[in-house]
Amino acid sequence: QVQLVESGGGLVQAGRSQRLSCAASGSISSLNVMGWYRQAPGKQRELVAQITGGSSTKYADSVKGRFTISRDNAKNTVYLQMNSLTPEDTAVYYCNVRALISGLNYWGQGTQVTVSS
């Protein structure tokens, strides 16, 4: 059984920063990609950022230069540092872990990030 527990969401003013964390527990292959997705009201879930075990990263164009994803392999934890937040970043943010060998996807419960103008 794999569990992803997210923390760090909440209400923040535009222009400020916020950091999300996601700790994975259970039987997870070390060969995985960890990432963050978000879903705003009325919109599809979209990839925000992802990072491989070797720390290769990929970002959505809308967050490049503002968000930074990182991971601690020893703790099976992924982080998302969000700077210069705008109201357009308001969404539920979901942690995701994808096992490269099996292709299995695991999701966190989601954490709400609300950016006020």
N, C-alpha and C positions, 0 to 999 in steps of 0.2 A: 504494500500500500504506500503510495507516494502522496505526500502532503506539501502544499506550498502555502506559506503563511506570509501575507503582505502586511506592511506597516508603513506609516509615514504620510498618509493622505490627510486631507483636511482643507480648511479655508485659508487662502493666502491672497494678499493684495498683488495686483499687477506690478510687474517689475521686480518682485521679490523671488526668493529661491525656496525650493523644497526638495527633500531627498526621500525617495522611496526605497524600501528594502524588501527583499523576498527571500525567506529561508526555506530551503527544500529539505525534506526528511523522507526517509524510507529507502527503498531499493531503487536507486537511480544510477544508471550507467555513468561512468565518468566521461564517456564520449557523448557530450550533449551540447546543445545550443540553448542558452538562456536568453530570455528576452522580455520585453514589455510591449503590450498592446494597449490600446485605449478605444473606448467607445463613447462618443458623445450622443446626446439625445437625438433620435431620428437619423442617426448615421450608422454606417457599418463599422465593425471593429477593424482597426488598422494597426499595422506594425509601427511602433515608435522607435525601437532600437533593439538590436540583438548582439550577442557576443558569444564567440566560441570558447572552448576550453583553452585555446592558444591565444585568446584575447583579440582575435580579429573582430572588428565591429562593423555594424551597418546601421544607418540612421535614416529615418524619414526626412525628406527635404525640409519639411516644416519645422524640424527641431534641430537641424544641423547648426553647430556653433553655439547652441544654447543648452542642450542636454548632453550628459555624458553617462554612458553605461559602463559599469565595471563589475567584476566578480571576484569572490574569494573562494577558490576551489576547495580549500581545506574546510571551509564552513558551509559549502554548498549554498552560498548566498550570492544574490545578484542585487546590484544597486542601480538606481537611476537618479542622478543629480540633475535637477531641473533649475535652470537660471533664467532670468529675464522672462518670467512667466507672463502670459497674456490671457485675456478671457477666452480666447480660442483654444487654449490648452485645457479648458474645463472638460472633464470626462471621468468615466470610471476607468481606472488603470488596472490591467490584468497582468500578472506575472505568468510566464510560460516557460516550460522546459520541454525541449524536444530531444528524444533519444535518437542518436544518429543511426544506430544499428537497427533497432526495432521500428523506428518511425513513430513510436508512441508519443502523444502530446499530453502534457499535464498542465492544468490551469489552476491559478489561485482563485480566491473568491471575489477578488476585485476590491479596489480601494478608491473612494471618491476623492477627486481633486477638484476644488472649485476655486477659480481665480476671479476675484472681484476687481472691477475697474475703479 
